[in-house]
Amino acid sequence: MSKKIPVILAFILFALLVSSQAFAQGSAPMSDVALKYVSYFFALGLAVYGGTQAQAKAAAVALEGIARNPAAADKIQTPMILGLALMESLVIFALISTFLV
């Protein structure tokens, strides 16, 4: 039951947003500036999605390796944290570049 609630809420929100467009008198064309910002934030969303997927995969593989060989936890944990920090820095750079442009 609880898994259906976010889907239903998302559908209701989408229906409310689309219905306001249906009753509009006319549509104004999207300006170049607005299109630029939409594309920047779409690129930011892709960067964040890719970063989180990579971090999740890296953490899962590292924890699987530690579970198989607990003695190697020190050798696995340090490179994993370094890799996670580098992945997070790429997402932060994407965020900063989006707001600077």
Distance bins in CASP14 RR format, pairs under 12 A and 6 or more apart:
PFRMAT RR
TARGET T0000
AUTHOR 0000-0000-0000
RMODE 2
METHOD distances of the structure
MODEL  1
1 7 0 0 0 0 0 1 0 0 0 0 0
1 8 0 0 0 0 0 1 0 0 0 0 0
2 8 0 0 0 0 0 1 0 0 0 0 0
2 9 0 0 0 0 0 1 0 0 0 0 0
3 9 0 0 0 0 0 1 0 0 0 0 0
4 10 0 0 0 0 0 1 0 0 0 0 0
4 11 0 0 0 0 0 1 0 0 0 0 0
5 11 0 0 0 0 0 1 0 0 0 0 0
5 12 0 0 0 0 0 1 0 0 0 0 0
6 12 0 0 0 0 0 1 0 0 0 0 0
6 13 0 0 0 0 0 1 0 0 0 0 0
7 13 0 0 0 0 0 1 0 0 0 0 0
7 14 0 0 0 0 0 1 0 0 0 0 0
8 14 0 0 0 0 0 1 0 0 0 0 0
8 15 0 0 0 0 0 1 0 0 0 0 0
9 15 0 0 0 0 0 1 0 0 0 0 0
9 16 0 0 0 0 0 1 0 0 0 0 0
10 16 0 0 0 0 0 1 0 0 0 0 0
10 17 0 0 0 0 0 1 0 0 0 0 0
11 17 0 0 0 0 0 1 0 0 0 0 0
11 18 0 0 0 0 0 1 0 0 0 0 0
12 18 0 0 0 0 0 1 0 0 0 0 0
12 19 0 0 0 0 0 1 0 0 0 0 0
13 19 0 0 0 0 0 1 0 0 0 0 0
13 20 0 0 0 0 0 1 0 0 0 0 0
14 20 0 0 0 0 0 1 0 0 0 0 0
14 21 0 0 0 0 0 1 0 0 0 0 0
15 21 0 0 0 0 0 1 0 0 0 0 0
15 22 0 0 0 0 0 1 0 0 0 0 0
16 22 0 0 0 0 0 1 0 0 0 0 0
16 23 0 0 0 0 0 1 0 0 0 0 0
17 24 0 0 0 0 0 1 0 0 0 0 0
18 24 0 0 0 0 0 1 0 0 0 0 0
20 27 0 0 0 0 0 1 0 0 0 0 0
21 27 1 0 0 1 0 0 0 0 0 0 0
21 28 0 0 0 0 0 1 0 0 0 0 0
28 34 0 0 0 0 1 0 0 0 0 0 0
29 35 0 0 0 0 1 0 0 0 0 0 0
30 36 0 0 0 0 0 1 0 0 0 0 0
30 37 0 0 0 0 0 1 0 0 0 0 0
30 38 1 0 0 1 0 0 0 0 0 0 0
30 39 0 0 0 0 0 1 0 0 0 0 0
31 37 0 0 0 0 1 0 0 0 0 0 0
31 38 0 0 0 0 0 1 0 0 0 0 0
32 38 0 0 0 0 0 1 0 0 0 0 0
32 39 0 0 0 0 0 1 0 0 0 0 0
33 39 0 0 0 0 0 1 0 0 0 0 0
33 40 0 0 0 0 0 1 0 0 0 0 0
33 101 0 0 0 0 0 1 0 0 0 0 0
34 40 0 0 0 0 0 1 0 0 0 0 0
34 41 0 0 0 0 0 1 0 0 0 0 0
35 41 0 0 0 0 0 1 0 0 0 0 0
35 42 0 0 0 0 0 1 0 0 0 0 0
36 42 0 0 0 0 0 1 0 0 0 0 0
36 43 0 0 0 0 0 1 0 0 0 0 0
36 98 0 0 0 0 0 1 0 0 0 0 0
36 101 1 0 0 1 0 0 0 0 0 0 0
37 43 0 0 0 0 0 1 0 0 0 0 0
37 44 0 0 0 0 0 1 0 0 0 0 0
37 98 0 0 0 0 1 0 0 0 0 0 0
37 99 0 0 0 0 0 1 0 0 0 0 0
37 101 0 0 0 0 1 0 0 0 0 0 0
38 44 0 0 0 0 0 1 0 0 0 0 0
38 45 0 0 0 0 0 1 0 0 0 0 0
38 98 0 0 0 0 0 1 0 0 0 0 0
39 45 0 0 0 0 0 1 0 0 0 0 0
39 46 0 0 0 0 0 1 0 0 0 0 0
39 98 0 0 0 0 1 0 0 0 0 0 0
39 101 0 0 0 0 0 1 0 0 0 0 0
40 46 0 0 0 0 0 1 0 0 0 0 0
40 47 0 0 0 0 0 1 0 0 0 0 0
40 94 0 0 0 0 1 0 0 0 0 0 0
40 95 0 0 0 0 0 1 0 0 0 0 0
40 96 0 0 0 0 0 1 0 0 0 0 0
40 97 0 0 0 0 1 0 0 0 0 0 0
40 98 1 0 1 0 0 0 0 0 0 0 0
40 99 0 0 0 0 1 0 0 0 0 0 0
40 100 0 0 0 0 1 0 0 0 0 0 0
40 101 1 0 0 1 0 0 0 0 0 0 0
41 47 0 0 0 0 0 1 0 0 0 0 0
41 48 0 0 0 0 0 1 0 0 0 0 0
41 94 0 0 0 0 0 1 0 0 0 0 0
41 95 0 0 0 0 0 1 0 0 0 0 0
41 97 0 0 0 0 0 1 0 0 0 0 0
41 98 1 0 0 1 0 0 0 0 0 0 0
41 99 0 0 0 0 1 0 0 0 0 0 0
41 101 0 0 0 0 0 1 0 0 0 0 0
42 48 0 0 0 0 0 1 0 0 0 0 0
42 49 0 0 0 0 0 1 0 0 0 0 0
42 94 0 0 0 0 0 1 0 0 0 0 0
42 98 0 0 0 0 1 0 0 0 0 0 0
43 49 0 0 0 0 0 1 0 0 0 0 0
43 50 0 0 0 0 0 1 0 0 0 0 0
43 91 0 0 0 0 0 1 0 0 0 0 0
43 93 0 0 0 0 0 1 0 0 0 0 0
43 94 1 0 0 1 0 0 0 0 0 0 0
43 95 0 0 0 0 0 1 0 0 0 0 0
43 97 0 0 0 0 1 0 0 0 0 0 0
43 98 1 0 0 1 0 0 0 0 0 0 0
43 101 0 0 0 0 0 1 0 0 0 0 0
44 50 0 0 0 0 0 1 0 0 0 0 0
44 51 0 0 0 0 0 1 0 0 0 0 0
44 90 0 0 0 0 0 1 0 0 0 0 0
44 91 0 0 0 0 1 0 0 0 0 0 0
44 92 0 0 0 0 0 1 0 0 0 0 0
44 93 0 0 0 0 0 1 0 0 0 0 0
44 94 1 0 1 0 0 0 0 0 0 0 0
44 95 1 0 0 1 0 0 0 0 0 0 0
44 96 0 0 0 0 1 0 0 0 0 0 0
44 97 0 0 0 0 1 0 0 0 0 0 0
44 98 1 0 1 0 0 0 0 0 0 0 0
44 99 0 0 0 0 1 0 0 0 0 0 0
44 100 0 0 0 0 0 1 0 0 0 0 0
44 101 0 0 0 0 0 1 0 0 0 0 0
45 51 0 0 0 0 1 0 0 0 0 0 0
45 52 0 0 0 0 1 0 0 0 0 0 0
45 53 0 0 0 0 0 1 0 0 0 0 0
45 91 0 0 0 0 1 0 0 0 0 0 0
45 94 0 0 0 0 1 0 0 0 0 0 0
45 95 0 0 0 0 1 0 0 0 0 0 0
45 98 0 0 0 0 1 0 0 0 0 0 0
46 52 0 0 0 0 0 1 0 0 0 0 0
46 53 0 0 0 0 0 1 0 0 0 0 0
46 90 0 0 0 0 0 1 0 0 0 0 0
46 91 0 0 0 0 0 1 0 0 0 0 0
46 94 0 0 0 0 1 0 0 0 0 0 0
46 98 0 0 0 0 0 1 0 0 0 0 0
47 53 0 0 0 0 0 1 0 0 0 0 0
47 54 0 0 0 0 0 1 0 0 0 0 0
47 87 0 0 0 0 0 1 0 0 0 0 0
47 88 0 0 0 0 0 1 0 0 0 0 0
47 89 0 0 0 0 0 1 0 0 0 0 0
47 90 1 0 0 1 0 0 0 0 0 0 0
47 91 1 0 1 0 0 0 0 0 0 0 0
47 92 0 0 0 0 1 0 0 0 0 0 0
47 93 0 0 0 0 1 0 0 0 0 0 0
47 94 1 1 0 0 0 0 0 0 0 0 0
47 95 1 0 0 1 0 0 0 0 0 0 0
47 96 0 0 0 0 0 1 0 0 0 0 0
47 97 0 0 0 0 1 0 0 0 0 0 0
47 98 0 0 0 0 1 0 0 0 0 0 0
48 54 0 0 0 0 0 1 0 0 0 0 0
48 55 0 0 0 0 0 1 0 0 0 0 0
48 87 0 0 0 0 0 1 0 0 0 0 0
48 88 0 0 0 0 0 1 0 0 0 0 0
48 90 0 0 0 0 1 0 0 0 0 0 0
48 91 1 0 1 0 0 0 0 0 0 0 0
48 92 0 0 0 0 1 0 0 0 0 0 0
48 93 0 0 0 0 0 1 0 0 0 0 0
48 94 1 0 0 1 0 0 0 0 0 0 0
48 95 1 0 0 1 0 0 0 0 0 0 0
48 98 0 0 0 0 0 1 0 0 0 0 0
49 55 0 0 0 0 0 1 0 0 0 0 0
49 56 0 0 0 0 0 1 0 0 0 0 0
49 91 0 0 0 0 1 0 0 0 0 0 0
49 94 0 0 0 0 0 1 0 0 0 0 0
50 56 0 0 0 0 1 0 0 0 0 0 0
50 57 0 0 0 0 1 0 0 0 0 0 0
50 58 0 0 0 0 0 1 0 0 0 0 0
50 87 0 0 0 0 1 0 0 0 0 0 0
50 88 0 0 0 0 0 1 0 0 0 0 0
50 90 0 0 0 0 1 0 0 0 0 0 0
50 91 0 0 0 0 1 0 0 0 0 0 0
50 94 0 0 0 0 1 0 0 0 0 0 0
51 57 0 0 0 0 1 0 0 0 0 0 0
51 58 0 0 0 0 1 0 0 0 0 0 0
51 59 0 0 0 0 0 1 0 0 0 0 0
51 83 0 0 0 0 0 1 0 0 0 0 0
51 84 0 0 0 0 1 0 0 0 0 0 0
51 86 0 0 0 0 0 1 0 0 0 0 0
51 87 1 0 1 0 0 0 0 0 0 0 0
51 88 1 0 0 1 0 0 0 0 0 0 0
51 89 0 0 0 0 0 1 0 0 0 0 0
51 90 1 0 0 1 0 0 0 0 0 0 0
51 91 1 0 1 0 0 0 0 0 0 0 0
51 92 0 0 0 0 0 1 0 0 0 0 0
51 93 0 0 0 0 0 1 0 0 0 0 0
51 94 0 0 0 0 1 0 0 0 0 0 0
51 95 0 0 0 0 0 1 0 0 0 0 0
52 58 0 0 0 0 0 1 0 0 0 0 0
52 59 0 0 0 0 0 1 0 0 0 0 0
52 84 0 0 0 0 0 1 0 0 0 0 0
52 87 0 0 0 0 1 0 0 0 0 0 0
52 88 0 0 0 0 1 0 0 0 0 0 0
52 90 0 0 0 0 0 1 0 0 0 0 0
52 91 1 0 0 1 0 0 0 0 0 0 0
53 59 0 0 0 0 0 1 0 0 0 0 0
53 60 0 0 0 0 0 1 0 0 0 0 0
53 87 0 0 0 0 1 0 0 0 0 0 0
53 91 0 0 0 0 0 1 0 0 0 0 0
54 60 0 0 0 0 0 1 0 0 0 0 0
54 61 0 0 0 0 0 1 0 0 0 0 0
54 80 0 0 0 0 0 1 0 0 0 0 0
54 83 0 0 0 0 1 0 0 0 0 0 0
54 84 0 0 0 0 1 0 0 0 0 0 0
54 86 0 0 0 0 1 0 0 0 0 0 0
54 87 1 0 1 0 0 0 0 0 0 0 0
54 88 0 0 0 0 1 0 0 0 0 0 0
54 90 0 0 0 0 1 0 0 0 0 0 0
54 91 0 0 0 0 1 0 0 0 0 0 0
55 61 0 0 0 0 0 1 0 0 0 0 0
55 62 0 0 0 0 0 1 0 0 0 0 0
55 80 0 0 0 0 1 0 0 0 0 0 0
55 81 0 0 0 0 0 1 0 0 0 0 0
55 83 0 0 0 0 1 0 0 0 0 0 0
55 84 1 0 1 0 0 0 0 0 0 0 0
55 85 0 0 0 0 1 0 0 0 0 0 0
55 86 0 0 0 0 0 1 0 0 0 0 0
55 87 1 0 1 0 0 0 0 0 0 0 0
55 88 1 0 0 1 0 0 0 0 0 0 0
55 89 0 0 0 0 0 1 0 0 0 0 0
55 90 0 0 0 0 0 1 0 0 0 0 0
55 91 0 0 0 0 1 0 0 0 0 0 0
56 62 0 0 0 0 0 1 0 0 0 0 0
56 63 0 0 0 0 0 1 0 0 0 0 0
56 84 0 0 0 0 0 1 0 0 0 0 0
56 87 0 0 0 0 0 1 0 0 0 0 0
57 63 0 0 0 0 0 1 0 0 0 0 0
57 64 0 0 0 0 0 1 0 0 0 0 0
57 80 0 0 0 0 0 1 0 0 0 0 0
57 83 0 0 0 0 0 1 0 0 0 0 0
57 84 0 0 0 0 0 1 0 0 0 0 0
57 87 0 0 0 0 1 0 0 0 0 0 0
58 64 0 0 0 0 0 1 0 0 0 0 0
58 65 0 0 0 0 0 1 0 0 0 0 0
58 76 0 0 0 0 0 1 0 0 0 0 0
58 77 0 0 0 0 0 1 0 0 0 0 0
58 79 0 0 0 0 1 0 0 0 0 0 0
58 80 1 0 0 1 0 0 0 0 0 0 0
58 81 0 0 0 0 1 0 0 0 0 0 0
58 82 0 0 0 0 0 1 0 0 0 0 0
58 83 1 0 0 1 0 0 0 0 0 0 0
58 84 1 0 0 1 0 0 0 0 0 0 0
58 85 0 0 0 0 0 1 0 0 0 0 0
58 86 0 0 0 0 0 1 0 0 0 0 0
58 87 1 0 0 1 0 0 0 0 0 0 0
58 88 0 0 0 0 0 1 0 0 0 0 0
59 65 0 0 0 0 0 1 0 0 0 0 0
59 66 0 0 0 0 0 1 0 0 0 0 0
59 76 0 0 0 0 0 1 0 0 0 0 0
59 77 0 0 0 0 0 1 0 0 0 0 0
59 80 1 0 0 1 0 0 0 0 0 0 0
59 81 0 0 0 0 1 0 0 0 0 0 0
59 83 0 0 0 0 0 1 0 0 0 0 0
59 84 1 0 0 1 0 0 0 0 0 0 0
59 87 0 0 0 0 0 1 0 0 0 0 0
59 88 0 0 0 0 0 1 0 0 0 0 0
60 66 0 0 0 0 0 1 0 0 0 0 0
60 67 0 0 0 0 0 1 0 0 0 0 0
60 80 0 0 0 0 0 1 0 0 0 0 0
60 84 0 0 0 0 0 1 0 0 0 0 0
61 67 0 0 0 0 0 1 0 0 0 0 0
61 68 0 0 0 0 0 1 0 0 0 0 0
61 76 0 0 0 0 1 0 0 0 0 0 0
61 79 0 0 0 0 0 1 0 0 0 0 0
61 80 0 0 0 0 1 0 0 0 0 0 0
61 83 0 0 0 0 0 1 0 0 0 0 0
61 84 0 0 0 0 0 1 0 0 0 0 0
62 68 0 0 0 0 0 1 0 0 0 0 0
62 69 0 0 0 0 0 1 0 0 0 0 0
62 72 0 0 0 0 0 1 0 0 0 0 0
62 73 0 0 0 0 1 0 0 0 0 0 0
62 74 0 0 0 0 0 1 0 0 0 0 0
62 75 0 0 0 0 0 1 0 0 0 0 0
62 76 1 0 1 0 0 0 0 0 0 0 0
62 77 1 0 0 1 0 0 0 0 0 0 0
62 78 0 0 0 0 0 1 0 0 0 0 0
62 79 0 0 0 0 1 0 0 0 0 0 0
62 80 1 0 1 0 0 0 0 0 0 0 0
62 81 0 0 0 0 1 0 0 0 0 0 0
62 82 0 0 0 0 0 1 0 0 0 0 0
62 83 0 0 0 0 1 0 0 0 0 0 0
62 84 0 0 0 0 1 0 0 0 0 0 0
63 69 0 0 0 0 0 1 0 0 0 0 0
63 70 0 0 0 0 0 1 0 0 0 0 0
63 72 0 0 0 0 0 1 0 0 0 0 0
63 73 0 0 0 0 1 0 0 0 0 0 0
63 76 0 0 0 0 1 0 0 0 0 0 0
63 77 0 0 0 0 1 0 0 0 0 0 0
63 80 0 0 0 0 1 0 0 0 0 0 0
64 70 0 0 0 0 0 1 0 0 0 0 0
64 72 0 0 0 0 0 1 0 0 0 0 0
64 76 0 0 0 0 1 0 0 0 0 0 0
64 80 0 0 0 0 0 1 0 0 0 0 0
65 71 0 0 0 0 0 1 0 0 0 0 0
65 72 1 0 0 1 0 0 0 0 0 0 0
65 73 0 0 0 0 1 0 0 0 0 0 0
65 75 0 0 0 0 0 1 0 0 0 0 0
65 76 1 0 0 1 0 0 0 0 0 0 0
65 77 0 0 0 0 0 1 0 0 0 0 0
65 79 0 0 0 0 0 1 0 0 0 0 0
65 80 0 0 0 0 1 0 0 0 0 0 0
66 72 1 0 0 1 0 0 0 0 0 0 0
66 73 1 0 1 0 0 0 0 0 0 0 0
66 74 0 0 0 0 1 0 0 0 0 0 0
66 75 0 0 0 0 1 0 0 0 0 0 0
66 76 1 0 1 0 0 0 0 0 0 0 0
66 77 1 0 0 1 0 0 0 0 0 0 0
66 78 0 0 0 0 0 1 0 0 0 0 0
66 80 0 0 0 0 1 0 0 0 0 0 0
67 73 0 0 0 0 1 0 0 0 0 0 0
67 76 0 0 0 0 0 1 0 0 0 0 0
68 76 0 0 0 0 1 0 0 0 0 0 0
69 75 0 0 0 0 1 0 0 0 0 0 0
69 76 0 0 0 0 1 0 0 0 0 0 0
70 76 0 0 0 0 1 0 0 0 0 0 0
70 77 0 0 0 0 0 1 0 0 0 0 0
72 78 0 0 0 0 0 1 0 0 0 0 0
72 79 0 0 0 0 0 1 0 0 0 0 0
72 80 0 0 0 0 0 1 0 0 0 0 0
73 79 0 0 0 0 0 1 0 0 0 0 0
73 80 0 0 0 0 0 1 0 0 0 0 0
73 81 0 0 0 0 0 1 0 0 0 0 0
74 80 0 0 0 0 0 1 0 0 0 0 0
74 81 0 0 0 0 0 1 0 0 0 0 0
76 82 0 0 0 0 0 1 0 0 0 0 0
76 83 0 0 0 0 0 1 0 0 0 0 0
77 83 0 0 0 0 0 1 0 0 0 0 0
77 84 0 0 0 0 0 1 0 0 0 0 0
78 84 0 0 0 0 0 1 0 0 0 0 0
78 85 0 0 0 0 0 1 0 0 0 0 0
79 85 0 0 0 0 0 1 0 0 0 0 0
79 86 0 0 0 0 0 1 0 0 0 0 0
80 86 0 0 0 0 0 1 0 0 0 0 0
80 87 0 0 0 0 0 1 0 0 0 0 0
81 87 0 0 0 0 0 1 0 0 0 0 0
81 88 0 0 0 0 0 1 0 0 0 0 0
82 88 0 0 0 0 0 1 0 0 0 0 0
82 89 0 0 0 0 0 1 0 0 0 0 0
83 89 0 0 0 0 1 0 0 0 0 0 0
83 90 0 0 0 0 0 1 0 0 0 0 0
84 90 0 0 0 0 0 1 0 0 0 0 0
84 91 0 0 0 0 0 1 0 0 0 0 0
85 91 0 0 0 0 0 1 0 0 0 0 0
85 92 0 0 0 0 0 1 0 0 0 0 0
86 92 0 0 0 0 0 1 0 0 0 0 0
86 93 0 0 0 0 0 1 0 0 0 0 0
87 93 0 0 0 0 0 1 0 0 0 0 0
87 94 0 0 0 0 0 1 0 0 0 0 0
88 94 0 0 0 0 0 1 0 0 0 0 0
88 95 0 0 0 0 0 1 0 0 0 0 0
89 95 0 0 0 0 0 1 0 0 0 0 0
89 96 0 0 0 0 0 1 0 0 0 0 0
90 96 0 0 0 0 0 1 0 0 0 0 0
90 97 0 0 0 0 0 1 0 0 0 0 0
91 97 0 0 0 0 0 1 0 0 0 0 0
91 98 0 0 0 0 0 1 0 0 0 0 0
92 98 0 0 0 0 0 1 0 0 0 0 0
92 99 0 0 0 0 0 1 0 0 0 0 0
93 99 0 0 0 0 0 1 0 0 0 0 0
93 100 0 0 0 0 0 1 0 0 0 0 0
94 100 0 0 0 0 0 1 0 0 0 0 0
94 101 0 0 0 0 0 1 0 0 0 0 0
95 101 0 0 0 0 0 1 0 0 0 0 0
END
